[in-house]
Amino acid sequence: MPSSMLHLRVNEKDKREAAMVAEKIGISLSDVLRITLRRVAVEKAIPFAVRVPNAVTERAMRAAERKRGSSYRSSAELFERLGLRAPKSRGAQTELRRSRRSGSK
């Protein structure tokens, strides 16, 4: 099959890091790209998860960018707010007790 040349611009740091990973597994960066392109062609899909945020996630992301929305002092406090059982860790339980005593978020 005849070959074709592909030129692309990438962030230098990403290229360097990817090349180091490829070298560790014994292939070139060009091999990584050829393998990836082949998988896309065969599978008719990108070989890793690419997700578009839904409307709820987009609103939350915009709110976070504007520094709006909820914030919590600890993961235990967040779990409590969500009505979930927090994982059992001494640090999380201590934080939750402190926040309950202080009555603040």
matplotlib code that plots the C-alpha trace (Angstrom):
import matplotlib.pyplot as plt

x = [0.0, 1.4, 2.3, 1.3, 3.0, 1.2, 2.4, 1.0, 1.8, 1.9, 3.0, 6.7, 6.4, 3.6, 5.7, 8.8, 6.8, 5.0, 8.3, 9.8, 6.9, 7.1, 10.9, 10.3, 8.0, 10.4, 8.6, 9.0, 6.6, 5.8, 4.8, 2.5, 0.7, 0.5, -1.0, -3.5, -4.5, -4.9, -7.2, -9.3, -9.7, -10.5, -12.7, -14.4, -13.9, -11.2, -9.5, -9.9, -12.8, -13.7, -16.7, -18.7, -20.1, -23.9, -25.9, -25.7, -21.9, -21.5, -23.4, -21.4, -18.1, -19.2, -20.2, -16.8, -15.0, -17.0, -16.2, -19.8, -21.4, -20.9, -17.6, -16.8, -14.1, -13.7, -14.8, -16.8, -18.8, -19.5, -20.6, -22.9, -24.4, -25.1, -26.7, -24.0, -22.0, -18.5, -15.6, -14.3, -11.2, -10.1, -9.2, -12.6, -14.5, -12.5, -13.1, -16.9, -17.1, -15.2, -17.4, -20.6, -19.3, -18.4, -21.7, -20.0, -19.3]
y = [0.0, 3.4, 5.6, 9.2, 11.9, 13.5, 16.8, 18.0, 20.6, 19.5, 21.0, 20.3, 19.0, 16.6, 15.3, 14.9, 13.0, 10.8, 10.0, 8.9, 6.6, 5.1, 4.6, 2.7, 0.3, 0.0, 1.8, 5.2, 8.1, 7.6, 4.0, 5.3, 7.6, 4.8, 2.4, 5.0, 5.9, 2.2, 1.6, 4.6, 3.3, -0.3, 0.5, 3.5, 5.2, 7.0, 4.4, 6.2, 7.9, 11.4, 12.8, 15.9, 17.3, 17.2, 20.4, 19.9, 19.4, 22.5, 24.7, 23.4, 24.1, 27.6, 28.2, 26.9, 29.2, 32.1, 30.9, 30.2, 27.1, 25.0, 24.4, 22.2, 22.0, 18.2, 15.3, 14.1, 17.3, 16.9, 13.3, 14.4, 17.1, 14.6, 12.2, 9.6, 7.5, 8.8, 6.4, 5.4, 7.3, 8.9, 12.2, 12.5, 11.7, 14.3, 17.0, 16.2, 16.5, 19.8, 21.3, 20.2, 21.8, 25.0, 25.0, 26.4, 25.2]
z = [0.0, -0.9, 2.1, 2.7, 4.7, 7.7, 9.2, 12.5, 15.2, 18.8, 22.1, 22.5, 26.0, 25.0, 22.1, 24.3, 27.0, 24.5, 22.8, 26.1, 26.7, 23.2, 23.7, 27.0, 25.2, 22.3, 19.5, 17.8, 18.1, 14.4, 15.3, 18.0, 15.5, 12.8, 15.4, 16.6, 13.0, 12.1, 15.1, 14.2, 10.7, 11.7, 14.7, 13.2, 16.6, 18.6, 20.7, 24.0, 25.7, 24.4, 26.2, 25.5, 28.8, 29.1, 29.9, 33.7, 33.6, 31.3, 33.7, 36.7, 34.8, 33.9, 37.6, 38.7, 36.3, 37.8, 41.3, 42.0, 43.4, 46.5, 48.2, 51.1, 53.7, 53.4, 51.3, 54.4, 54.4, 50.6, 51.2, 54.0, 51.8, 49.0, 51.5, 51.0, 53.4, 53.6, 53.4, 56.8, 57.3, 60.6, 58.9, 57.1, 60.3, 62.3, 59.7, 59.7, 63.5, 63.4, 60.7, 62.6, 65.8, 64.1, 62.1, 59.0, 55.5]

ax = plt.figure().add_subplot(projection="3d")
ax.plot(x, y, z, "-o")
ax.set_aspect("equal")
plt.show()
